[in-house]
Structures are given as structure tokens and as C-alpha cells.
Amino acid sequence: MSNFSHLPTDWPPPGHLTTRQWLLERGQPRHALDNALKSGRLVAPARGLLTRPESPLTWQGVTASLDRMSPHPVYVGGLSALAQAGLGHYVARVTPIHLYSRTAPPGWLSRLPSNVAWHWHLTKRLWQDDTVLVQSSLREQPQEGGWPWRMASPEQAILEVLLDVPGQVTFEHADNLMQGLSALSPRRLDALLKVCRHVQVKRLFFFFADRHHYPWRQHLTPTDYDLGKGKRNIVTGGRLDKRYLITVPAAFHDERLFEESFHGQE
């Protein structure tokens, strides 16, 4: 049996992976990697990738590996972060893992043998930079014998979900998710809303927050944040919410607060 107890620290722990190029750039000798593959100490699940043979890849290990190799954080966010926190709503037949980063996904991710469905989201439209996220809203998830992976807080995750309304996430789904968010941190929400670049996301957040009247909502004042100007046509043919100037499905309208029909963005 091969001896795995003295592998270089840059080599992936069980359930994780790395790329051959990444190891070469960090000074690992090419011949050492070739010998490790020949001897079975490392295996290649796809071209250019290296992993340990004694344990299958896990989505946590892949996420941690991506984060370790990327110049910007790669983390579990959005719907996946809410589901991992017990705040999800729907159960999928195939586990979807929503990853977020400022950089594009590596080409090999789609070739990786996996029992999960990877969904990659670019964060440049949503967040100003990585700094606030890393310091106050990304939570490190330790793994015994492995690299830690990072996950967005529920406060961050719900804003990430709202970026996909109504294209990938329906109004009904977003509203159901908000129903479970009774214990959010107003301090963290305040910090995130201040660095959120997306006007529509912020307006949607306050629209859904107003529907559920949670105590944390009382600590947030919409005028403290840049909500932009003019109307946003989110749902064609929907009703215009007079508070946040967004169109929403008729089922969500309140006659006291909505104008009749709104067609197009002004």
C-alpha cells in the first residue's frame, strides 16, 4: 500500500483537488508529480487535475480547493447558503451548489465528475469588492483533515438570491425564503446594503422585508442606501409599487400602495 503520510502540504487533502499547473507554479517538481501519478499517490479525475485516490471528491472539498487556488474568494452563497443554514424552501433531486466569485469559473469545473450541479455566479454586478464580505459576512466552515471552505451568511445569501429574481428565482420562491428569515442581523444587513451595487436588488429586498414585518426591519431605513432613481420594470405588465418603484406580480399588489398597470421603464 502506498504511503500517503508525507505528502507535500500543497498537495490536496482527501476529498479535495488541485491543478497540475497550480502546483508547478508553486515549485513542485514536474517529475515528482509524474511519479505520484505513476505510483497512484495522486490520480487525475480530469485533464490537468490532481486528487487523492483514497477518498472521493466532495462538493465541500472542491469548493475549498477553488477558493484556495483563486485570486478572489470562491464561496457557497445564494440558494445553497440558505439551504445549508436550514433556511431553504425547495428540495432538488440533484444537489445544486451555487458558487460565487469575482472571477470566471475554471474551464475544468464543467468536466469534473460530480454528483452535484454546479452553478457559478459572478459578483461584480452585486458587490463593490471582496473586503467587507471577507471580514464580516463570509463564514469559514472547517473540515477535519481538509481545507476550510467558505459560505455566505443568510444576510448576504438572500441579497444574492434577489439578483436572480424573476429570471431564475420566482417572486413566490423569494417571498417564501424571506418568510424564514426572522432572525437576520440588522448590523450585517446595513453593512451589506451599503456595499451592494445593484439598485434592483436593494429595492426588492425592502419590498419583501416590508411584507413580513420582522423586528430587524425596524433598524433599516431605505433612504440610508442608494436606491437609484426612476422606475424599474421587473415584471412586464405587473403592478407598480409606489414605495420602491418596481413592478411586481399582481398577486403581490396592495391597492393602497400600487398604481394600476405599469408597462416599461421610465
N, C-alpha and C positions, 0 to 999 in steps of 0.2 A: 504493500500500500504506500502511496506517495506521502511524503511528509509535508504538511501544509503549515507547520507551526512557525516557520521562519521566513514567511513571505515578506517582501518589502512593504512598507507602510502605504505606499501609493497604490498598491495593488488592491483590487476591490475585496471587501469582506464577502462572506456568503450572502447570496441573495441580491448582490449589487453588481454593477458593471462599470467598465471604463472603456476608453478607446485606445487603440494601439498608438495613435498619433499623440494623444494627450500624455501617455507615459513616456514616449520618446522625447517629447518637448521638455520633460522634467528630468531627463538624464538617464532614464532606464536604457541599458544597452540593448540594441536590436537583437543580438544573439541570445541574450537572456530571455527575451520574450519568445523567440523562436524555439528555444529549448523548453520553455514552460509549456508551450502548445504541444510540442512533440511528446513530452513526458506526461501530459494530461493534468499538469498542475493548474493550467488555465485552459479554457475552451472558448470557442468563438461562436456565439449564438447567431451572429450575422457578420457580414464582411466588415472588418475593421474594429469589431467589438470584442472585448475580453471579459470573461466572468469566471467564477469558481465552479467546479463541477459538482461539489458535494451538496449544494442547495439550489433549488430552482429560484429564478428571479422573482422578486415580489414587486408590486407597484410602489411600495414604500422604499424599497432599495433602489429602484430605477429613479424615483423622484429625488432621493438623496444624492444619487450619482449625478443626475443632471444638474442639480444645484451646486455640487462640488466642482463640476467642470465648467460651468457657465460664468462669464464675467459679471452677470447680473443675477439676482436671486431667481430661482425657479421654485415655485411653491404650489401646493394644493390650495385652490381657492374656490370661490363661487359656490355652485351647487354641491360640489364634492366636500368642501369645507363645512358647509351646513349639515350635510349628511353625516360626516364623521363626528360632528358635535351633537348628533342626535336631533337635529333640527330640520331634517329633510322631510319631504312630503310623499314623493312617489318612489316605488321600488322598481328598479330596472332589471331586466333579465340578464343583461351583460353589464358588469360594473363599469360605469363611466368615471374616468378620472380627469378632472378639469385642472389643467396646469396653467399657471400664469407667469409671464416674464416680459421684460422689455425687449428681449431678443427673440428672433425667429427660432422655431424648433429645429433640432438637428435632423438631417435627412434620414438618418438611420432609425429614428423613432418609429416611423411607419413600417419598417421592415422587422421590427423586433417581435419575436414570438411572444405572445402575451394573451392572457385570458381577460384583459380589460380593454375598454375602448378609450383611447387617449384623445382628449380634446385640448388643443393649445390655444390660449388667448393672449394676445399682445396687450400690454398695459399702457402703452404710451398715450393713447387717447383718454385714459381714465385718470392716471396718477401723474403728478408733476415729476417725481423722481422716486428713487428707492429708499432714501434716507429715513423718512418718517415711518414708512412701512416696516423697515427692518427694526427700528428702535421701539416702536410702540404697538405694532399690530401683527407681526409675523411671529408665530409661536413655534419654538423648536420642539420637535417630537423625538425623544430619544429612542434608539433601538439597541437592545442588548447585543453586543458584539458587532454593531454596524454603525454606519454614519448616520447622524440625525437628519431628519427631513423636516421641512417647514410647512406650516399650514396657516392660512389667514384666520383671523378672529372672526366671529359671527358678524361684527360690525362692518368689517371690511368685505366679507363674503357677500352680504346682501347688496351692497353697492355694486359689486362685480356682477351679480346676477341681474340687476336692473339695467345694466348696459345691454343685455340681450333681450329686453322687452321692447316690442312684442314679437320680434323675429324668431328667436329660439326659445323664449320663455313667454308663456301667455300671461295676460293680466291676472287670470284666475289663479295660476300657479304662484305668481309673485305675491298675490294677496294671501294665499294660504300659507306661504312661507312666513310672511310678516306676522301672521296670527301666532306663530310660535316664538316670536322674538320679544318676549315680555321683559327680559332681564338684560337688555343691552346697556353698555356703559355710555352715558352721555358725554363723558370726557373724551373717550376714544372716538365716538362719533363726531364730536366737534373737531378734533384734530384731522380726521379723515375727510370730512366735508370741506375743510379749508384747503386741502391739497388736491381735492378732486377737480379735474379739469372739465368734466362733462356736465354741461348745464342740464340736459335732459335727465340724466341720472339723478341729479340733486332734486329736480322738481318732482320726479316720480317718487323718490324716497319720501319727501314730505307729504305727497298725496296719499301714499299708503300709510304712513305713520299717523296722519290725521284720522284715518278710518278706524284705528284701533285704540287710541286714547291711552297708551301706556304711560306710566309715570315719567319715563326718561324723555318723552316728547316735550314735556313742560320745560325742560332745561335747554331746548334748542330753539333759537329764533331764526326763522328763514332769512330775514334781512341781514343777518350776520355773514351770509355767504353769497357768492356771486351766482345768482340765478339767471343772469343774462337778461335780455330784453326781447319783447315780441312774443308771438305765439309759436307753439311747436305742434305740428300736425303728426302726432304719433300714430293715431288710428284714423284712417281715411273714413270720413262720414261719421265720426264719433261726436261726442258732445264736448264742448269746451268748458274746462274747469276754470272758473273765474279767479280762483286763488293763485294757481300756478300756471295758467295759460297753456295748458296742454289738452289735447283731445284724448278722451278715454272711451271705452265701450259704453253703450247706452245703459247696460246693466249696472254700471258703477256710478251713474249720474245721480245728482241730488238737485231737484228742481230749484231749490233756493240758491244754489251756487253755480249752476251751469246755464250757459246760454243754449239756445236751441242747436241747430246744426252748424258745424264749422267745417268748411271744405278748403283745405290748403293752408299754407303757412304765410303769415304776413311778414 
